[in-house]
Amino acid sequence: MELFFKNAYELSEMIRNKEISSRELTESVINRIEAVEDRVEAYTTLTKDNAIKTAIEIDNKIQRGESVAPLAGIPIGIKDNISTKGITTTCSSKMLENYIPPFNATVVDKISNAGMVITGKLNMDEFAMGSSTENSYFKKTKNPNDLSRIPGGSSGGSAASVAAGEAIVSLGSDTGGSIRQPASYCGVVGLKPTYGSVSRYGLVAFASSLDQIGPFGRCVKDVAMLQSVINGYDKMDSTSAYREYSNLSDNLKSDVKGLKIGMPKEYFGAGIDDNVKTAVYNAVKQLELKGAIVKEISLPSTDYALSAYYIISSAEASSNLARFDGVKYGYRTKDYDSLIDMYEKTRSEGFGDEVKRRIMLGTFVLSSGYYDAYYKRAKQIQKRITSEFISSFNDIDVIATPTVPSTAFKIGENTDDPLKMYSTDICTVTINIAGLPAISIPCGRDEKGLPIGLQLIGNKFSEQTLLDTAYSYEQLVGGFKMPAVL
Ligand code: GLN
């Protein structure tokens, strides 16, 4: 197998045993990018020279016999809403097209301290608003399983790069499903961690109470390793959870004997494709045959989740995006007569349609006449959804659902129908609303050969249980296969 398609945990062994150098691996990934990027379009910025430089530094350290962290020398791509010092951080928006942050996000410091090799910044829906990466100002990323289809979103570049071998692992962000949904569409593994377990310092905010950075990989172990690098308390993020974080990959075990899995009936109703349901049922059945105990549960408020999510997230977005006014940083319109005129023109020209739609919706639901009818009620629903999840974890360990109702759709198929686009998030938004961790892993393909995702949801800070369950399934099916179309 080519180096660029191997898993990070194998490659890191090879690097530390001096079977390969990080430079060889990095060049393999860069050559792969050169071969397929014009078709996949996963990156907004490439940092090839810096990548080679870091790789050589790691190789030299290893040559000198110095100890290096487990993922040292491994190429990683970063979603373009995570601040990277000296490297453009555009959020795939015209507004930040030329913005170069003067600081690193905490996660970027962490992966750099671990010796990881940054290959570049990854395309996304503008300001992380979207489900297909079609809302990027720069380009449309393609699904490596079928180039006529979307890779999902908003972290479409993060999922597609890993599926296509253009990165070994990557970082994305998830506000309502943006890690899990593209992971499902592209056939890779994606983890949305517990709210507060990964620092948001340096992540450009979409909806601060829901946003969370998380890892993508081609296998569960890689995701566990990367999560162990990025998690932990950070005094720079006031919502960071102060607690002990144990190493998730060292403790990974494939044993589901006695594990109680709940299947919420509301996630298997109308609107979920039959082939998705069948694949998810079959996956859970296999875990049951290995000793898991499966039962049906009910989460009755699920029906209200999408409405609550789009109200809360848009309300927060309208406030967070107020900072892009042409004064402090980013785009500024060329001709204007007054300060107000400058604000108006800058924001009209700098933001795309979807971002404007969210700002208008958010401003509306927070306005004095409508606050009680919309925002307040959405917050009440959030409470109900959260308490239904928490009480269901009194007698189950893990909840299993589809990640997305159907497989990847064609580019352009849903662009004129925002509601249809929003409905792809039906199975994922509840988890952000409740602040829980959830992982998406591949669990089969439909008749067109497109990947289907299984979502496993756990109680707060139960990442180890989720990863163990995912790892058990991966062992049962003999690993996940990457697409061969490229
Ligand atoms: N698709 C959802 C939205 O557009 C989720 C986005 C996200 O998780 N960043 O809001």
Residues whose N, C-alpha, C, O or C-beta is under 5 A from the ligand:
A	BS01	LIG	A128 M129 G130 S131 G153 S154 S173 D174 T175 G176 G177 S178 D425
